[in-house]
Amino acid sequence: MKIAVIGTGYVGLVVGACLAETGSDVVCADVDADKIEALQQNVIPIYEPGLEQLVERNQRQERLEFTADVGGAIALAEVIFIAVGTPPDEDGSADLRHVLDVARLIGTHMTREVVIVTKSTVPVGTAQKVQAAVAETARLPFHMCSNPEFLKEGAAVEDFLKPDRVVLGVESDHARSVMAELYAPFVRTGKPIIFMDISSAEMTKYAANAMLATRISFMNEIANLCERVGADVELVRKGIGSDQRIGSSFLFPGPGYGGSCFPKDVKALVRTAREAQVPLRVLESVEEANDRQKERLFAKLSVALGGELRGLHVAIWGLAFKPNTDDMRETPALVLIDRLLAAGARVTAHDPAAMAEAGRRLGTRIAFAESNYEALTDADALVVVTDWNEYRHPDFARIKDTLRRPVVIDGRNLYDPAKMRSLGFVYDCIGRPR
C-alpha cells in the first residue's frame, strides 16, 4: 500500500516509520526542507527510544522516504495521513490552519481515489472542514477517516507497533476496508480495531486525554490534602489503585502534568464545550489544579531555604515533562525556573535528553551540567523534577558532600523520607508526612 504522511513532527515520524516497518511504501512529506534533509541522513529531531533505528532501517530498505515535495507525495498515495501540528490558539481552541492547508493541497494534487486520515489531534467537526477544503478542488472520489493517536512519549514506537486498541472513525465501506487492511499487522494478537463514526472518533481522543489529566490532577489534590492531615499519599495510592474499578495507572502524584497533549487537549475540549454551551466544570477545575500544582516545588523550596532565595544557587534534576523524552512543552521545570530566576536565584540543571531543547528555550538564563552530580556543585539545594531512572538510586553521600546545604525537594517521591532524614537531609516531597 502506498502511503503519504504529511507532517514530520512527533506523530508523523512515528506513524510513517511504523507503517513502513510492516512493508508499506511510505513517503513522509514536510515543507521544512532543512528538517527533511536531516531526516534523509537519519538525523531525528526528537528523542524517542527506538525511532532512530526504525527510520534508518526502513530508509535503507527503501520502504520509507522523506521529501519536501508535499504535492508529489500526495500524487502517489492511496492513503494520506494528515499529521501536522494543531497548536492552541489564544482562546485555547485548536489552530486548524495547517490541517486545512494540507487538505487543500490534497484536493489539488490527488491522482486517484484516496482515503484521507486525520491523525492530528483535532476537535469534533474537523473532518467535515477537511472534507469541504479537499472538495474545493478535488476531481476524484475520496473518503474521510479519523484515526486518533494514543502514543505515550517515550514509548511511542511500542505503542504503535503493539496498540491496546485502534480507533477508526469512518463513514464509507471503502475507508473501512482500506484501514482494516492497513492496521491488520498491528492487531494480530487480538487487540481490537474499534470502528465508529468520525465525530465519535474525534471526541474519543480528547476524552481519553482529559480523563488521564483528571486522574493526575485528582491525585495531586489528594496528595496536597495528605500533607495537611498527616496521611501518606503513597499508601493511599496503593490502596485505591488496587481497586479494579480504578486501577493503578496515572495515580502517581507530582509537580503537575505537561507535554504536548494533556495541556493542549484539555484546553481545546473545554473550549469546544463552551462553544456548545455545555460547560465542563470538572475539566476546568482539572486545569486550574494543574496550574496550582506547578507552583508547589517553588513553594516547598522557599520554605526549606528560609524564604529568601536571592543569591542562592539551586540545582535541578530533570527538565523534560516526563522521562524518555526531550519534550519540554508545558513542563513543570519551566515554571520552577521562572520563579527561581524572578526570586534572584541562580539555576544549574541536568537532564539526560532535554539539554539541547532547554538550551534553545532558555539560552544563557541558566547553567547546564554534563552530569547530574556536576549540577550540585556549590548549590544550596537540589530539586528533582523528572523521574529519570538514573535519578532513582543516586549516591546520597555524594549529594550531601557536594551540596552547600543538605536540602532536597523531591517532586517525584523517588526517595524514602525516613532514610533521607536519617542521612541528615532537609527533605520534602509530594503528599507524604513531613
Phi, psi and omega in degrees: 000136181264123189234139171245133174244115183263114185113124181242039171279201184304307183291314183299319180295314181294315180300311182298313182294319183288323176293322177295328182298335180265006173108353178288153173271115188240132171243121174262124185240146180204147180283347180278097185296325179295319178296318180297317180299319178295318180296324177298337177262015179064029174264111186268129185280355180232159175264113178213112184307129176089345186287319182299316179295322180294315180296314182298314183296316184283333171292316181298324181269009171062031172260344184234131181225146176242137182212151172266359179270085184296316180299319178296322177295319179296319184299332184268351195267149169263328178232131183237117177266129172264113185228039179271168185288151175230069184295155180288137172285176181299330181271005179093347180285158180284133178277112186261011185301314182293321179299313183287329174298317178295320180302318179293323177297321179299313180301326182282323192252351181296142184238006181202174174296129185227160168255125181255121187247120173276110178259336175299150176284115187224151181291163177302133181101353182293320181302324178294321178292320177297316180301316180294320181292320177296317185295343180302325184232351184292140177242004181232159181291149175213160185228134182269148176214138170252124183228077183300146179262146178233051185268131175270125177300134185096344178217026189292320181297312179298319179298321181285317183289331181226070185287152173277343170192157174240123180257126181229119173263116182224157179223022174213151178297325180297312179297319179299315182294314182296315183289326176297319178295319183296320185267356182306319181296339185268351185236029182293338180278001176103001176295146191279146160263119184257108177272141179203178175287163187295318181299320179293323178295317178298320180290327183301319180299309182294319181296320180296311181293325179294321178296317180294320177297323179297318179298319180295310181296322177300313183291326176294321177294318177297320178299317180296322177292321178302317179302318185289325186257001176086016176270166180249112185296333179294322176288321177298317179301315179295322181295317180277330181292337178282349174287119184298337178287341183251308182080168189261351184288144174059037176243012179275122179289157182189200184270016180109151181276156177213208178095188187273346190250297190303309181299314182294317185287324176296315178300315183294321180291321176299319180295315178301318181294320179296319179296327178274002181058040174231076186299137180258086186296324180299313182290327175299320178289325177301314181295316179296318179297322180292320177298319178294320184297327180293346177271351189294319184295318178296318180298316179296317180295319180300318178296315183296330182260010173088009173094341181243115184254354183299128179085353179275164184238124184241131175264139178238129173255110177105121179242326177294157183289342176203165179288164178066027174207160173253015184286122179248012179294125178060023181291141175301335180300323181293321177297314179299315181298316179300317181293319180296314181294321178295331180276359177090014179271158170262150184229134169236131187233156174222143173208136182296336186230337192259014184295318180294316178297320178296322177298320178294323184279321191252342180058233181261014181294329177230169175260155179238141182249146180289332179226163180295325179288325178299327180297338185279345187303121179063018180273147179272347180195157174243134173240123177265118185252323184240136186270062172294148182303322185289350175266352190286323182230069182279174175275099186293326177297320179293320178301312183294321180292329185275321180293148174285328175232143183277059184251123178230123173253115187257099183282357182234010178054044182280334190245158181277121184301318182296318180296315182299320181287326177294333178277357177095013180275146162275109193234136173219151183216202186249109170081019177239152185302141179282000000 
